[in-house]
Amino acid sequence: MARATMTQERMGLAEYFEQTWKAREKLLDAAEKLTPEEWVREFEFSWKSMQLLFAHIIEVERSWMLEDIRGKKYEPESQAAIRNRYATPALTRTQGREVADITRSVLEEYAPAARMQETREAGGAEPGTRVQLTVEQILTHVFTHELRHQGQVQVILRLLSKKAPNADWF
């Protein structure tokens, strides 16, 4: 019985990501209606602009999958390169889908319960600190990280006097 429950939990984790990405798509649909100036308009909170906030969400997911789970070196890009790669909502959507595919492959690779419990050293909450986390803890952190920032995306849309979509999962 416990084993079936663990398998259901793992399947739930993949579904959590799928629902989070569906919400991302809804938010990007709303972002497609912004002018280029609104896309890059900076505010005094979070990652400043809609553009940089989406870039942060997607690049953090990429780095956790590649570096923290798979152990491959992830080289962050300059702000200029990020602004170029995330220049429009359409380009951002392409980046998001590419990273979602990486995450799906990680989920498949680590789906066996034993693999989810493998530990990795990752950056801690405080600069310069390191912590030991399971793959499952990292994956859970990644989708909850995006959920928090999706709320900020909705705030930016409202500050731009745009209708924020319902990004709830149901």
DSSP file (Angstrom, degrees, kcal/mol; ACC not computed):
  #  RESIDUE AA STRUCTURE BP1 BP2  ACC     N-H-->O    O-->H-N    N-H-->O    O-->H-N    TCO  KAPPA ALPHA  PHI   PSI    X-CA   Y-CA   Z-CA
    1    1 A M     >        0   0    0      0, 0.0     4,-2.0     0, 0.0     5,-0.2   0.000 360.0 360.0 360.0 -44.9    0.0    0.0    0.0
    2    2 A A  H  >  +     0   0    0      1,-0.2     4,-2.2     2,-0.2     5,-0.1   0.881 360.0  54.4 -61.6 -37.4    2.8    2.5    0.9
    3    3 A R  H  > S+     0   0    0      2,-0.2     4,-2.2     1,-0.2    -1,-0.2   0.915 106.6  50.0 -64.4 -43.1    4.5    1.8   -2.4
    4    4 A A  H  > S+     0   0    0      1,-0.2     4,-2.3     2,-0.2    -1,-0.2   0.898 110.1  51.9 -60.9 -40.2    1.3    2.6   -4.4
    5    5 A T  H  X S+     0   0    0     -4,-2.0     4,-2.2     2,-0.2    -1,-0.2   0.911 108.2  50.4 -63.8 -42.8    1.0    5.8   -2.4
    6    6 A M  H  X S+     0   0    0     -4,-2.2     4,-2.2     2,-0.2    -2,-0.2   0.910 110.4  49.9 -62.2 -42.1    4.6    6.8   -3.2
    7    7 A T  H  X S+     0   0    0     -4,-2.2     4,-2.5     1,-0.2    -2,-0.2   0.914 109.9  50.7 -62.9 -42.4    4.0    6.2   -6.9
    8    8 A Q  H  X S+     0   0    0     -4,-2.3     4,-2.1     1,-0.2    -1,-0.2   0.890 108.8  52.1 -62.2 -38.9    0.9    8.3   -6.9
    9    9 A E  H  X S+     0   0    0     -4,-2.2     4,-1.7     2,-0.2    -1,-0.2   0.911 109.4  49.2 -63.5 -41.9    2.9   11.1   -5.2
   10   10 A R  H  X S+     0   0    0     -4,-2.2     4,-1.6     1,-0.2    -2,-0.2   0.922 110.8  49.2 -64.1 -43.7    5.6   11.0   -7.9
   11   11 A M  H  X S+     0   0    0     -4,-2.5     4,-1.9     1,-0.2    -1,-0.2   0.881 107.9  56.5 -62.7 -35.7    2.9   11.1  -10.6
   12   12 A G  H  X S+     0   0    0     -4,-2.1     4,-2.5     1,-0.2    -1,-0.2   0.873 100.8  57.2 -62.2 -37.5    1.4   14.0   -8.7
   13   13 A L  H  X S+     0   0    0     -4,-1.7     4,-1.8     2,-0.2    -1,-0.2   0.919 107.0  47.8 -61.1 -44.4    4.7   15.9   -8.9
   14   14 A A  H  X S+     0   0    0     -4,-1.6     4,-2.3     1,-0.2    -1,-0.2   0.905 111.9  50.6 -62.1 -40.8    4.7   15.7  -12.7
   15   15 A E  H  X S+     0   0    0     -4,-1.9     4,-2.6     1,-0.2     5,-0.2   0.873 104.8  57.3 -65.9 -36.4    1.1   16.8  -12.8
   16   16 A Y  H  X S+     0   0    0     -4,-2.5     4,-2.1     1,-0.2    -1,-0.2   0.918 108.6  46.7 -59.5 -42.5    2.0   19.8  -10.6
   17   17 A F  H  X S+     0   0    0     -4,-1.8     4,-2.8     2,-0.2     5,-0.2   0.935 110.3  52.3 -64.4 -45.2    4.6   20.9  -13.1
   18   18 A E  H  X S+     0   0    0     -4,-2.3     4,-2.0     1,-0.2    -2,-0.2   0.913 111.8  46.1 -58.0 -43.3    2.1   20.4  -16.0
   19   19 A Q  H  X S+     0   0    0     -4,-2.6     4,-2.1     2,-0.2    -1,-0.2   0.880 111.3  52.2 -67.7 -37.2   -0.5   22.6  -14.3
   20   20 A T  H  X S+     0   0    0     -4,-2.1     4,-2.1    -5,-0.2    -2,-0.2   0.910 110.1  48.6 -64.0 -41.6    2.2   25.2  -13.4
   21   21 A W  H  X S+     0   0    0     -4,-2.8     4,-2.4     2,-0.2    -2,-0.2   0.860 108.1  54.3 -68.0 -34.8    3.2   25.3  -17.1
   22   22 A K  H  X S+     0   0    0     -4,-2.0     4,-1.9    -5,-0.2    -1,-0.2   0.917 109.2  48.4 -62.4 -41.8   -0.4   25.7  -18.2
   23   23 A A  H  X S+     0   0    0     -4,-2.1     4,-2.2     2,-0.2    -2,-0.2   0.899 108.7  54.1 -63.9 -39.8   -0.7   28.7  -15.9
   24   24 A R  H  X S+     0   0    0     -4,-2.1     4,-2.5     1,-0.2    -2,-0.2   0.920 106.7  52.1 -58.6 -43.7    2.5   30.1  -17.3
   25   25 A E  H  X S+     0   0    0     -4,-2.4     4,-2.2     1,-0.2    -1,-0.2   0.903 108.1  50.8 -60.6 -42.0    1.0   29.8  -20.8
   26   26 A K  H  X S+     0   0    0     -4,-1.9     4,-1.8     2,-0.2    -1,-0.2   0.913 111.4  48.2 -61.4 -42.3   -2.1   31.7  -19.7
   27   27 A L  H  X S+     0   0    0     -4,-2.2     4,-2.0     1,-0.2    -2,-0.2   0.873 110.9  50.2 -67.8 -36.2    0.1   34.5  -18.3
   28   28 A L  H  X S+     0   0    0     -4,-2.5     4,-1.9     2,-0.2    -1,-0.2   0.844 104.6  58.4 -70.0 -32.1    2.1   34.6  -21.4
   29   29 A D  H  < S+     0   0    0     -4,-2.2     4,-0.5     1,-0.2    -2,-0.2   0.933 109.1  45.1 -58.1 -44.6   -1.1   34.9  -23.4
   30   30 A A  H >< S+     0   0    0     -4,-1.8     3,-1.2     1,-0.2    -2,-0.2   0.890 110.1  54.4 -65.5 -38.7   -1.9   38.0  -21.4
   31   31 A A  H >< S+     0   0    0     -4,-2.0     3,-1.8     1,-0.3    -1,-0.2   0.807  95.3  67.9 -65.8 -29.5    1.7   39.2  -21.9
   32   32 A E  T 3< S+     0   0    0     -4,-1.9    -1,-0.3     1,-0.3    -2,-0.2   0.753  95.3  57.9 -60.5 -23.0    1.3   38.9  -25.7
   33   33 A K  T <  S+     0   0    0     -3,-1.2    -1,-0.3    -4,-0.5    -2,-0.2   0.516  87.6 100.5 -86.4  -5.9   -1.2   41.8  -25.5
   34   34 A L  S <  S-     0   0    0     -3,-1.8   123,-0.0    -4,-0.2    -3,-0.0  -0.423  77.5-115.9 -76.8 153.7    1.3   44.1  -24.0
   35   35 A T     >  -     0   0    0     -2,-0.1     4,-2.3     1,-0.1     5,-0.2  -0.462  33.7-105.4 -75.9 162.0    3.1   46.7  -26.0
   36   36 A P  H  > S+     0   0    0      0, 0.0     4,-1.2     0, 0.0     5,-0.1   0.869 124.2  52.9 -56.2 -35.3    6.9   46.3  -26.2
   37   37 A E  H  > S+     0   0    0      1,-0.2     4,-0.9     2,-0.2     3,-0.1   0.894 108.8  48.0 -67.8 -39.9    7.2   49.2  -23.7
   38   38 A E  H  4 S+     0   0    0      1,-0.2    12,-0.4     2,-0.2     3,-0.4   0.876 105.2  60.0 -68.1 -36.5    4.9   47.5  -21.2
   39   39 A W  H  < S+     0   0    0     -4,-2.3    12,-2.1     1,-0.2    11,-0.3   0.864 117.7  30.2 -58.0 -37.8    6.8   44.2  -21.6
   40   40 A V  H  < S+     0   0    0     -4,-1.2    -1,-0.2    -5,-0.2    -2,-0.2   0.432  86.4 129.9-104.2  -1.0   10.0   45.8  -20.4
   41   41 A R     <  -     0   0    0     -4,-0.9     9,-0.5    -3,-0.4     2,-0.3  -0.320  52.5-136.0 -59.0 132.0    8.5   48.5  -18.1
   42   42 A E        -     0   0    0      7,-0.1     2,-0.3     8,-0.1     7,-0.2  -0.715  20.4-171.7 -98.6 142.5   10.3   48.4  -14.7
   43   43 A F        -     0   0    0      5,-2.3     2,-0.7    -2,-0.3   113,-0.0  -0.773  37.8-104.3-120.5 167.0    8.7   48.6  -11.3
   44   44 A E  S    S+     0   0    0     -2,-0.3     2,-0.3     3,-0.1     5,-0.0  -0.236  92.6  59.6 -91.7  46.4   10.3   48.8   -7.9
   45   45 A F  S >  S-     0   0    0     -2,-0.7     3,-2.1     3,-0.1    -2,-0.3  -0.977  94.1  -1.8-158.8 166.6    9.8   45.2   -6.8
   46   46 A S  T 3  S-     0   0    0     -2,-0.3   103,-0.0     1,-0.3     3,-0.0  -0.170 125.7 -20.0  52.7-132.3   10.6   41.7   -7.7
   47   47 A W  T 3  S-     0   0    0      2,-0.1     2,-2.0     1,-0.1    -1,-0.3   0.094  89.7-120.5 -97.3  21.9   12.6   41.3  -10.9
   48   48 A K  S <  S+     0   0    0     -3,-2.1    -5,-2.3     4,-0.1     2,-0.3  -0.365  81.0  37.8  79.7 -57.6   11.5   44.8  -12.1
   49   49 A S  S  > S-     0   0    0     -2,-2.0     4,-2.3    -7,-0.2     5,-0.2  -0.806  79.2-114.1-126.7 163.8    9.8   44.0  -15.4
   50   50 A M  H  > S+     0   0    0     -9,-0.5     4,-2.4   -12,-0.4     5,-0.3   0.918 118.1  53.1 -58.0 -44.3    7.5   41.3  -16.9
   51   51 A Q  H  > S+     0   0    0    -12,-2.1     4,-2.2     1,-0.2    -1,-0.2   0.943 112.4  41.3 -57.3 -52.1   10.3   40.4  -19.2
   52   52 A L  H  > S+     0   0    0      1,-0.2     4,-2.3     2,-0.2    -1,-0.2   0.808 112.1  55.6 -71.7 -29.1   12.9   39.9  -16.4
   53   53 A L  H  X S+     0   0    0     -4,-2.3     4,-2.4     2,-0.2    -1,-0.2   0.938 110.5  44.2 -68.5 -46.1   10.5   38.1  -14.1
   54   54 A F  H  X S+     0   0    0     -4,-2.4     4,-2.5     2,-0.2     5,-0.3   0.910 112.9  52.7 -62.9 -40.6    9.7   35.5  -16.7
   55   55 A A  H  X S+     0   0    0     -4,-2.2     4,-2.9    -5,-0.3     5,-0.3   0.927 110.0  48.8 -60.2 -43.6   13.4   35.2  -17.6
   56   56 A H  H  X S+     0   0    0     -4,-2.3     4,-2.4     2,-0.2     5,-0.3   0.943 110.9  49.8 -60.3 -49.2   14.1   34.6  -13.9
   57   57 A I  H  X S+     0   0    0     -4,-2.4     4,-1.7     1,-0.2    -2,-0.2   0.930 117.3  39.9 -55.2 -49.2   11.4   32.0  -13.5
   58   58 A I  H  X S+     0   0    0     -4,-2.5     4,-2.4     1,-0.2    -1,-0.2   0.898 115.7  49.0 -73.4 -42.1   12.5   30.0  -16.6
   59   59 A E  H  X S+     0   0    0     -4,-2.9     4,-2.7    -5,-0.3    -1,-0.2   0.850 109.1  53.3 -70.1 -32.7   16.3   30.3  -16.1
   60   60 A V  H  X S+     0   0    0     -4,-2.4     4,-2.6    -5,-0.3     5,-0.2   0.933 109.8  48.7 -64.2 -44.2   16.0   29.2  -12.4
   61   61 A E  H  X S+     0   0    0     -4,-1.7     4,-2.2    -5,-0.3    -2,-0.2   0.936 112.1  49.3 -59.5 -45.5   14.1   26.1  -13.5
   62   62 A R  H  X S+     0   0    0     -4,-2.4     4,-2.8     1,-0.2     5,-0.4   0.930 112.1  47.9 -58.8 -46.6   16.8   25.5  -16.2
   63   63 A S  H  X>S+     0   0    0     -4,-2.7     4,-2.2     1,-0.2     5,-1.5   0.901 111.2  49.3 -66.2 -40.6   19.6   25.9  -13.7
   64   64 A W  I  <>S+     0   0    0     -4,-2.6     5,-1.7     3,-0.2     6,-0.2   0.901 115.5  44.8 -65.1 -39.0   18.1   23.6  -11.0
   65   65 A M  I  <>S+     0   0    0     -4,-2.2     5,-1.9    -5,-0.2    -2,-0.2   0.960 123.7  32.2 -68.5 -50.7   17.4   20.9  -13.6
   66   66 A L  I  <5S+     0   0    0     -4,-2.8     6,-2.9    -5,-0.2    -3,-0.2   0.951 132.9  22.7 -75.9 -50.4   20.8   21.0  -15.3
   67   67 A E  I  X5S+     0   0    0     -4,-2.2     4,-0.8    -5,-0.4    -3,-0.2   0.948 127.5  37.8 -86.8 -52.2   23.2   21.9  -12.6
   68   68 A D  I  4<S+     0   0    0     -5,-1.5    -3,-0.2     2,-0.1    -4,-0.1   0.848 131.2  24.3 -77.0 -32.7   21.6   21.0   -9.3
   69   69 A I  I  4<S+     0   0    0     -5,-1.7    -3,-0.2    -6,-0.3    -4,-0.2   0.892 133.8  31.6 -94.5 -51.0   19.9   17.7  -10.4
   70   70 A R  T  4<S-     0   0    0     -5,-1.9    -3,-0.2    -6,-0.2    -2,-0.1   0.633  97.3-129.1 -86.0 -12.6   22.0   16.6  -13.3
   71   71 A G     <  +     0   0    0     -4,-0.8     2,-0.3     1,-0.3    -4,-0.3   0.686  58.5 139.6  76.2  18.0   25.3   18.0  -12.2
   72   72 A K        -     0   0    0     -6,-2.9    -1,-0.3    -7,-0.1     2,-0.3  -0.693  61.3 -99.6 -92.9 149.0   26.1   19.8  -15.4
   73   73 A K        -     0   0    0     -2,-0.3     2,-0.6    -3,-0.1    -1,-0.1  -0.490  33.4-160.6 -70.5 130.4   27.6   23.3  -15.4
   74   74 A Y        -     0   0    0     -2,-0.3    -1,-0.0   -11,-0.1   -11,-0.0  -0.961   2.3-159.2-112.7 116.9   25.1   26.1  -15.9
   75   75 A E        -     0   0    0     -2,-0.6    -2,-0.0     0, 0.0   -12,-0.0  -0.852  14.7-138.0 -98.9 108.9   26.6   29.3  -17.0
   76   76 A P        -     0   0    0      0, 0.0     2,-0.2     0, 0.0    -2,-0.0  -0.327  21.7-127.4 -63.0 148.6   24.3   32.3  -16.3
   77   77 A E        -     0   0    0      1,-0.1     2,-0.0     2,-0.1     0, 0.0  -0.475  24.1 -93.6 -93.6 165.6   24.1   34.8  -19.0
   78   78 A S     >  -     0   0    0     -2,-0.2     4,-2.5     1,-0.1     5,-0.2  -0.310  37.9-108.6 -69.4 160.7   24.6   38.6  -18.9
   79   79 A Q  H  > S+     0   0    0      1,-0.2     4,-2.8     2,-0.2     5,-0.2   0.875 121.0  55.1 -59.1 -37.0   21.6   40.8  -18.5
   80   80 A A  H  > S+     0   0    0      2,-0.2     4,-1.8     1,-0.2    -1,-0.2   0.919 108.8  46.4 -63.8 -43.0   22.1   41.9  -22.1
   81   81 A A  H  > S+     0   0    0      2,-0.2     4,-2.8     1,-0.2    -2,-0.2   0.905 113.3  49.6 -66.0 -41.0   21.9   38.4  -23.4
   82   82 A I  H  X S+     0   0    0     -4,-2.5     4,-2.3     1,-0.2    -2,-0.2   0.940 109.7  50.8 -62.3 -47.2   18.9   37.6  -21.2
   83   83 A R  H  < S+     0   0    0     -4,-2.8    -1,-0.2     1,-0.2    -2,-0.2   0.863 113.5  46.7 -59.9 -34.8   17.1   40.7  -22.4
   84   84 A N  H >< S+     0   0    0     -4,-1.8     3,-1.2    -5,-0.2    -2,-0.2   0.926 113.3  46.2 -71.8 -45.6   17.8   39.6  -26.0
   85   85 A R  H 3< S+     0   0    0     -4,-2.8     3,-0.2     1,-0.3    -2,-0.2   0.777 122.0  38.0 -69.9 -25.9   16.7   36.0  -25.5
   86   86 A Y  T 3< S+     0   0    0     -4,-2.3    -1,-0.3    -5,-0.2    -2,-0.2  -0.173  78.1 131.2-113.2  36.7   13.6   37.1  -23.7
   87   87 A A  S <  S+     0   0    0     -3,-1.2    -1,-0.1     4,-0.0    -2,-0.1   0.761  73.2  19.6 -65.5 -27.6   12.9   40.1  -25.9
   88   88 A T  S  > S-     0   0    0     -3,-0.2     4,-2.2    -4,-0.1     5,-0.2  -0.925  80.5-110.4-137.6 161.2    9.3   39.3  -26.6
   89   89 A P  H  > S+     0   0    0      0, 0.0     4,-2.5     0, 0.0     5,-0.1   0.870 118.9  56.0 -59.0 -35.0    6.6   37.2  -25.0
   90   90 A A  H  > S+     0   0    0      2,-0.2     4,-1.8     1,-0.2     5,-0.1   0.923 108.8  45.1 -64.9 -43.7    6.8   34.8  -28.0
   91   91 A L  H  > S+     0   0    0      1,-0.2     4,-2.1     2,-0.2    -1,-0.2   0.879 112.4  53.0 -65.3 -36.8   10.5   34.3  -27.5
   92   92 A T  H  X S+     0   0    0     -4,-2.2     4,-2.7     2,-0.2    -2,-0.2   0.901 105.8  53.2 -64.3 -41.3    9.9   33.8  -23.8
   93   93 A R  H  X S+     0   0    0     -4,-2.5     4,-2.4     2,-0.2    -1,-0.2   0.906 107.9  51.3 -60.1 -42.1    7.3   31.2  -24.5
   94   94 A T  H  X S+     0   0    0     -4,-1.8     4,-2.1     2,-0.2    -2,-0.2   0.922 111.2  47.1 -61.3 -45.2    9.8   29.3  -26.7
   95   95 A Q  H  X S+     0   0    0     -4,-2.1     4,-2.4     1,-0.2     5,-0.2   0.920 111.5  51.8 -62.0 -44.1   12.4   29.4  -23.9
   96   96 A G  H  X S+     0   0    0     -4,-2.7     4,-2.3     1,-0.2    -2,-0.2   0.888 110.2  47.7 -61.2 -40.9    9.7   28.2  -21.4
   97   97 A R  H  X S+     0   0    0     -4,-2.4     4,-1.9     2,-0.2    -1,-0.2   0.881 110.2  52.8 -69.7 -36.7    8.7   25.3  -23.5
   98   98 A E  H  X S+     0   0    0     -4,-2.1     4,-1.5     2,-0.2    -2,-0.2   0.929 112.7  44.0 -61.8 -45.1   12.3   24.3  -24.1
   99   99 A V  H  X S+     0   0    0     -4,-2.4     4,-2.6     1,-0.2    -2,-0.2   0.870 108.6  57.5 -70.5 -36.4   13.0   24.2  -20.3
  100  100 A A  H  X S+     0   0    0     -4,-2.3     4,-2.7     1,-0.2    -1,-0.2   0.891 105.1  52.5 -59.6 -38.1    9.7   22.4  -19.6
  101  101 A D  H  X S+     0   0    0     -4,-1.9     4,-1.9     2,-0.2    -1,-0.2   0.890 108.3  50.2 -64.8 -38.6   11.0   19.6  -21.9
  102  102 A I  H  X S+     0   0    0     -4,-1.5     4,-2.0     2,-0.2    -2,-0.2   0.937 112.0  48.0 -62.3 -45.5   14.2   19.5  -19.9
  103  103 A T  H  X S+     0   0    0     -4,-2.6     4,-2.8     1,-0.2    -2,-0.2   0.899 108.1  54.4 -64.7 -40.6   12.2   19.2  -16.7
  104  104 A R  H  X S+     0   0    0     -4,-2.7     4,-2.2     1,-0.2    -1,-0.2   0.909 108.6  49.4 -58.5 -41.0    9.9   16.5  -18.2
  105  105 A S  H  X S+     0   0    0     -4,-1.9     4,-2.5     2,-0.2    -1,-0.2   0.881 110.5  50.2 -67.7 -36.2   13.0   14.5  -19.0
  106  106 A V  H  X S+     0   0    0     -4,-2.0     4,-2.4     2,-0.2    -2,-0.2   0.926 109.5  51.5 -64.6 -44.1   14.3   14.9  -15.5
  107  107 A L  H  X S+     0   0    0     -4,-2.8     4,-0.5     1,-0.2    -2,-0.2   0.903 112.6  45.8 -59.9 -41.5   11.0   13.8  -14.0
  108  108 A E  H >< S+     0   0    0     -4,-2.2     3,-0.7     1,-0.2    -1,-0.2   0.922 113.4  49.5 -66.2 -43.7   11.1   10.7  -16.2
  109  109 A E  H 3< S+     0   0    0     -4,-2.5    -2,-0.2     1,-0.2    -1,-0.2   0.852 121.0  34.0 -64.0 -36.6   14.7    9.9  -15.3
  110  110 A Y  H 3< S+     0   0    0     -4,-2.4    -1,-0.2     1,-0.2     6,-0.2   0.285  85.0 108.8-105.5   9.6   14.1   10.3  -11.6
  111  111 A A    <<  +     0   0    0     -3,-0.7    -1,-0.2    -4,-0.5    -2,-0.1   0.841  50.2  95.9 -60.2 -36.7   10.6    9.0  -11.4
  112  112 A P  S >> S-     0   0    0      0, 0.0     4,-1.5     0, 0.0     3,-1.0  -0.359  86.5-122.8 -56.5 135.1   11.5    5.7   -9.6
  113  113 A A  H 3> S+     0   0    0      1,-0.3     4,-0.8     2,-0.2     3,-0.1   0.830 108.9  55.2 -50.5 -40.4   11.0    6.4   -5.9
  114  114 A A  H >4 S+     0   0    0      1,-0.2     3,-0.6     2,-0.2    -1,-0.3   0.885 106.0  51.5 -64.0 -37.9   14.6    5.6   -5.0
  115  115 A R  H X4 S+     0   0    0     -3,-1.0     3,-1.3     1,-0.2    20,-0.3   0.840 102.3  60.2 -68.6 -31.8   16.0    8.1   -7.5
  116  116 A M  H 3< S+     0   0    0     -4,-1.5    20,-2.4     1,-0.3    19,-0.4   0.760 102.1  54.6 -65.8 -22.9   13.8   10.8   -6.1
  117  117 A Q  T << S+     0   0    0     -4,-0.8    -1,-0.3    -3,-0.6    -2,-0.2   0.450  79.0 117.2 -92.5  -0.9   15.5   10.3   -2.7
  118  118 A E    <   -     0   0    0     -3,-1.3    17,-1.9    -4,-0.2     2,-0.3  -0.378  63.2-129.1 -60.9 145.6   19.0   10.8   -4.1
  119  119 A T  E     -A  134   0A   0     15,-0.2     2,-0.3    16,-0.1    15,-0.3  -0.723  23.9-173.0-104.4 153.7   20.6   13.9   -2.5
  120  120 A R  E     -A  133   0A   0     13,-3.0    13,-2.8    -2,-0.3     2,-0.5  -0.972  26.6-120.3-136.7 149.7   22.3   16.8   -4.1
  121  121 A E  E     +A  132   0A   0     -2,-0.3     2,-0.3    11,-0.2    11,-0.2  -0.816  43.3 169.8 -89.8 132.4   24.3   19.7   -2.8
  122  122 A A  E     -A  131   0A   0      9,-2.8     9,-2.8    -2,-0.5     2,-0.1  -0.903  40.7 -78.6-139.0 165.3   22.6   23.0   -3.7
  123  123 A G  E     -A  130   0A   0     -2,-0.3     7,-0.3     7,-0.2     2,-0.0  -0.437  49.2-134.5 -65.6 135.7   22.9   26.6   -2.9
  124  124 A G        -     0   0    0      5,-3.0     5,-0.2     2,-0.3     4,-0.1  -0.208  27.5 -95.8 -83.5 178.9   21.2   27.6    0.4
  125  125 A A  S    S+     0   0    0      2,-0.1    -1,-0.1     3,-0.1    -2,-0.1   0.810 109.7  65.7 -66.6 -31.1   18.9   30.5    1.1
  126  126 A E  S >  S-     0   0    0      1,-0.1     3,-2.2     4,-0.0    -2,-0.3  -0.770 103.3 -95.9 -94.1 137.5   21.8   32.6    2.4
  127  127 A P  T 3  S+     0   0    0      0, 0.0     3,-0.1     0, 0.0    -1,-0.1  -0.206 108.4  14.3 -52.0 134.7   24.5   33.6    0.0
  128  128 A G  T 3  S+     0   0    0      1,-0.3     2,-0.2    -4,-0.1    -3,-0.1   0.405  99.1 120.4  82.1  -2.7   27.5   31.3    0.0
  129  129 A T    <   -     0   0    0     -3,-2.2    -5,-3.0    -5,-0.2     2,-0.4  -0.647  46.5-155.0 -95.0 154.5   25.7   28.5    1.9
  130  130 A R  E     -A  123   0A   0     -7,-0.3     2,-0.3    -2,-0.2    -7,-0.2  -0.952   9.5-172.7-125.9 146.3   25.2   25.0    0.7
  131  131 A V  E     -A  122   0A   0     -9,-2.8    -9,-2.8    -2,-0.4     2,-0.6  -0.937  25.5-120.1-134.5 157.4   22.5   22.5    1.7
  132  132 A Q  E     +A  121   0A   0     -2,-0.3     2,-0.3   -11,-0.2   -11,-0.2  -0.890  39.6 171.0 -98.2 124.0   21.8   18.8    1.0
  133  133 A L  E     -A  120   0A   0    -13,-2.8   -13,-3.0    -2,-0.6     2,-0.2  -0.949  31.5-119.6-130.6 151.0   18.4   18.3   -0.7
  134  134 A T  E  >  -A  119   0A   0     -2,-0.3     4,-2.2   -15,-0.3   -15,-0.2  -0.494  32.4-111.9 -79.9 161.2   16.7   15.3   -2.3
  135  135 A V  H  > S+     0   0    0    -17,-1.9     4,-2.8   -19,-0.4     5,-0.2   0.906 121.3  54.8 -57.7 -41.1   15.8   15.4   -6.0
  136  136 A E  H  > S+     0   0    0    -20,-2.4     4,-2.4   -18,-0.2    -1,-0.2   0.904 106.7  49.8 -60.8 -41.6   12.2   15.4   -4.8
  137  137 A Q  H  > S+     0   0    0    -21,-0.3     4,-2.4     2,-0.2    -1,-0.2   0.900 111.3  49.4 -64.4 -40.1   12.8   18.5   -2.6
  138  138 A I  H  X S+     0   0    0     -4,-2.2     4,-2.3     2,-0.2    -2,-0.2   0.948 111.7  48.0 -63.6 -48.0   14.5   20.3   -5.5
  139  139 A L  H  X S+     0   0    0     -4,-2.8     4,-1.9     1,-0.2     5,-0.2   0.905 112.1  49.4 -60.6 -41.9   11.7   19.6   -7.9
  140  140 A T  H  X S+     0   0    0     -4,-2.4     4,-2.0    -5,-0.2    -1,-0.2   0.913 110.2  51.5 -63.6 -41.9    9.1   20.7   -5.3
  141  141 A H  H  X S+     0   0    0     -4,-2.4     4,-2.3    -5,-0.2    -2,-0.2   0.901 106.9  55.0 -60.2 -41.0   11.0   23.9   -4.7
  142  142 A V  H  X S+     0   0    0     -4,-2.3     4,-1.8     1,-0.2    -2,-0.2   0.935 110.9  40.9 -64.0 -48.5   11.1   24.6   -8.4
  143  143 A F  H  X S+     0   0    0     -4,-1.9     4,-1.9     1,-0.2    -1,-0.2   0.868 116.2  49.6 -72.9 -31.2    7.4   24.5   -9.1
  144  144 A T  H  X S+     0   0    0     -4,-2.0     4,-2.0    -5,-0.2    -1,-0.2   0.844 106.5  57.9 -72.3 -30.2    6.5   26.3   -5.9
  145  145 A H  H  X S+     0   0    0     -4,-2.3     4,-1.8    -5,-0.2    -2,-0.2   0.931 108.3  46.0 -58.8 -46.6    9.1   29.0   -6.8
  146  146 A E  H  X S+     0   0    0     -4,-1.8     4,-2.4     1,-0.2    -2,-0.2   0.907 107.3  57.1 -66.1 -40.3    7.3   29.6  -10.1
  147  147 A L  H  X S+     0   0    0     -4,-1.9     4,-1.2     1,-0.2    -1,-0.2   0.921 106.8  49.8 -56.8 -43.7    3.8   29.7   -8.4
  148  148 A R  H  X S+     0   0    0     -4,-2.0     4,-1.0     1,-0.2     3,-0.5   0.933 112.9  46.0 -60.5 -45.8    5.0   32.5   -6.1
  149  149 A H  H  X S+     0   0    0     -4,-1.8     4,-2.1     1,-0.2    -1,-0.2   0.792 101.4  65.8 -71.7 -26.2    6.3   34.5   -9.1
  150  150 A Q  H  X S+     0   0    0     -4,-2.4     4,-2.0     1,-0.2    -1,-0.2   0.869  98.5  55.2 -62.1 -33.4    3.2   33.9  -11.1
  151  151 A G  H  X S+     0   0    0     -4,-1.2     4,-1.7    -3,-0.5    -1,-0.2   0.884 106.4  50.4 -62.9 -38.0    1.4   36.0   -8.5
  152  152 A Q  H  X S+     0   0    0     -4,-1.0     4,-2.5     2,-0.2    -2,-0.2   0.866 105.9  55.5 -68.2 -35.7    3.9   38.8   -9.1
  153  153 A V  H  X S+     0   0    0     -4,-2.1     4,-2.4     1,-0.2    -2,-0.2   0.921 107.3  50.4 -60.3 -43.2    3.2   38.5  -12.9
  154  154 A Q  H  X S+     0   0    0     -4,-2.0     4,-2.1     1,-0.2    -1,-0.2   0.884 108.5  52.0 -63.4 -37.6   -0.5   39.0  -12.1
  155  155 A V  H  X S+     0   0    0     -4,-1.7     4,-2.6     2,-0.2    -2,-0.2   0.932 108.7  50.2 -63.5 -45.2    0.4   42.1  -10.0
  156  156 A I  H  X S+     0   0    0     -4,-2.5     4,-1.7     1,-0.2    -2,-0.2   0.918 108.6  52.5 -60.5 -43.2    2.5   43.6  -12.9
  157  157 A L  H  <>S+     0   0    0     -4,-2.4     5,-2.9     1,-0.2    -1,-0.2   0.927 111.1  47.3 -57.6 -43.9   -0.4   43.0  -15.3
  158  158 A R  H ><5S+     0   0    0     -4,-2.1     3,-1.9     1,-0.2    -2,-0.2   0.894 108.2  54.2 -66.1 -39.0   -2.7   44.9  -12.9
  159  159 A L  H 3<5S+     0   0    0     -4,-2.6    -1,-0.2     1,-0.3    -2,-0.2   0.793 107.2  52.2 -63.9 -26.7   -0.2   47.7  -12.5
  160  160 A L  T 3<5S-     0   0    0     -4,-1.7    -1,-0.3    -5,-0.2    -2,-0.2   0.292 121.6-112.9 -88.7   9.5   -0.2   48.0  -16.3
  161  161 A S  T < 5S+     0   0    0     -3,-1.9     2,-0.3     1,-0.2    -3,-0.2   0.828  73.5 135.8  61.4  35.4   -4.1   48.2  -16.1
  162  162 A K      < -     0   0    0     -5,-2.9     2,-0.5    -6,-0.2    -1,-0.2  -0.784  63.5-104.6-108.9 154.9   -4.4   44.8  -17.9
  163  163 A K        -     0   0    0     -2,-0.3    -5,-0.0    -3,-0.1    -6,-0.0  -0.690  33.5-141.1 -79.5 122.9   -6.8   42.0  -16.9
  164  164 A A        -     0   0    0     -2,-0.5  -137,-0.1   -10,-0.1   -10,-0.1  -0.711  20.0-123.2 -84.6 132.1   -4.8   39.2  -15.2
  165  165 A P        -     0   0    0      0, 0.0     2,-0.8     0, 0.0    -1,-0.1  -0.304  27.4 -99.2 -71.4 158.4   -6.0   35.8  -16.2
  166  166 A N        -     0   0    0      1,-0.1  -140,-0.0  -140,-0.0  -139,-0.0  -0.701  39.9-178.6 -75.4 112.4   -7.1   33.2  -13.7
  167  167 A A        +     0   0    0     -2,-0.8    -1,-0.1  -141,-0.1  -144,-0.1   0.259  34.5 129.9 -99.7  11.4   -4.0   31.0  -13.3
  168  168 A D        -     0   0    0      1,-0.1    -2,-0.0  -145,-0.1     0, 0.0  -0.256  66.7-122.3 -62.0 156.2   -5.7   28.6  -10.9
  169  169 A W              0   0    0      1,-0.2    -1,-0.1  -147,-0.0  -147,-0.0   0.620 360.0 360.0 -78.1 -13.3   -5.2   25.0  -11.7
  170  170 A F              0   0    0      0, 0.0    -1,-0.2     0, 0.0    -2,-0.1   0.370 360.0 360.0-132.2 360.0   -9.0   24.2  -11.8
